[in-house]
Amino acid sequence: MEGAAKTRTFLEVRRRLQSALLILGEPKEGGMPMEISIMPSSLQVKTPAGCTEIGLPAEVRLEPSSCGGLQYLPADGLHLRLQARAELSTKPSSMFNQSSQAQDCCTFYCQSCGEVIIRDRKLLRVLPLPCENWGALIEEWCCHPDPFADKPLHPRENDCFTGDSYILVNLRRDSQPRHELAQVEMHSLSSENHCELKPKANTKVICKRCKVMLGQTMSSETTKFYITEIIIQPSERNFPIIPRSQFVQSVIAQCLVELSSARSTFRFTIQGHDGKAYILLWLLNTDSLVIGSFENSKSIKKFPLLEDTLKADSSSAWNAVKVLYQPCVKSRNEKLASSWEDDISVHSLTLPSTTCLELLLILARSNATLPLSLRYMNSFQELFLAKRGSKSLGIMPVFRGMTDWNVKLL
Ligand SMILES: [Zn+2]
């Protein structure tokens, strides 16, 4: 980007639909003539104040001749639709790169402060846990007593079991001080509820350094860590520190993508470890590539607690999942929340309560970076969450009309 022109641009490319929506805000000065050039691999906006050029990621190409749906919305500016060619993004990366990492020694870190939680753990088996209510399912299907009732799924030393929003590891051998979990309040469970995976009030696992809640002890050996709170990396390898809000949203986005494809679930309740529902999420699509932003300094000031990772430098391209959300803190949306609670097609994800609030803040902030016309759909607020592994690329704005927005539901 060169020159002083601060053109607010927003381009959403739908990889599956091979289409793009470009929204181009008016320059702040207003009333200035604007010249827009759309090329297959870039966009250029010229005003008397300067020129903004946005390069598209290599895997995206626009078809300038297909421009249509030109529309002017006073709140946003120009909307324009066009066809695009975009490769479907590669497989999302998982917390574990099975091939290499499963064999190597791993170190677990606190995501918030970088403190080592478990050092040099060899994970020989990384296995997914059955769905949350598998016990109930077995009860339902078996005509005899549940044969697995006395065989709880507790990981052994070199195991790591993965749930929807957490992992289970065996922490017994980590007794040396430097390997030790900072501050674990162990809760001894009686033998009959040994296999129960329900949180107990005094079982919080807390980071010694920053006091963030990382997980919960499930039994004398099994510890649950929430995937939003820890990073697992091969030992002896350096890795970049990811800002907290970016990490949380990419982990959640990844989780939504995996659950929706594995279980055809599109509605989610985000609930705290205290059992309260904090957010209702409705996943719209997972194939968006978003370039540019409509964020202005006003909306940045609105969220002083968040680091400025999504800064609208119009040079970022990121893979995104598109969701609608409703907060349900402070008794908001109580009725809707309880109807979702009773609905078996709604999947619930449990996270530490502070992370639920953090996520709510991230959602509000992300929503504020969208052009006005995209921020609401019926009573829901819409936003994009950056997916893990999203790349920073050249910027590029495009516009397009909202009247034929391709997601119609509710
Ligand atoms: Zn910490």
Residues whose N, C-alpha, C, O or C-beta is under 5 A from the ligand:
A	BS01	ZN	C110 S112 C113 G114 E115 C207 R209 C210 K211
